[in-house]
């Protein structure tokens, strides 16, 4: 239970497995300690590259090379253990069953976000991953990309979508530089901005930590506590998307709801300045990372 909470995905069927290794929807079957997660290893991989670059800037070549080696080891290990050439994505690995978990999670493409794969394998990895995304049902929801495809009642499952996971997917696609990937990323941004905005209007100007992907304008639910208002990463991801896509037209934000019929990105930026201090802190974190 503690490992499941520390994972940040507290809780999700991503960690639930019965004794025979089959998937479970019950919290009592949590097996977090036996899972090698794609996203955690991608974060560590990216951190190693960042540290290597920092040490190089400080003229500490030995430390820079040390972390460069760590980065290379992560790249190789993620490729060998987590990449699945049949499904064209990266999957969590269960150390008890010695098998990958083929279920969908946004974390399945975290190596694209972290740019944690051999650059010589860019086309070999990116194009197949795009096929995976194009054919995956999870990318067809109107309100964003769900956290999983299992409606378990846990908050890190369907039908909840979390802002940091939307950013991982969008930035991962943008990192490829591929025209098709950029188009998919932009459409995902449009979905997310529309969902957040309709929710903001219908809740009398509230931001939430998570949102529902099945019906736009609703905050997420489920889990061990009530949905939290705020919210640092919701504000930060939204402003990050707007800063990366200033060319989005009003037509992209046409809203058929009880709220306004149109929205402009510039107006939306002003709308969220009432969370000024949280926004500044969150934006700095995004820039540094």
Helices and strands as residue ranges (DSSP letters): H 2-6, G 13-15, G 27-29, G 32-34, E 35-36, H 38-57, H 61-77, I 78-82, E 83-84, E 89-90, E 93-94, E 99-100, G 106-109, H 110-114, G 119-121, H 122-135, G 137-140, E 160-162, H 163-176, H 179-202, E 207-208, E 210-212, E 229-230, H 232-244, G 250-253, H 265-271, G 272-275, H 276-288
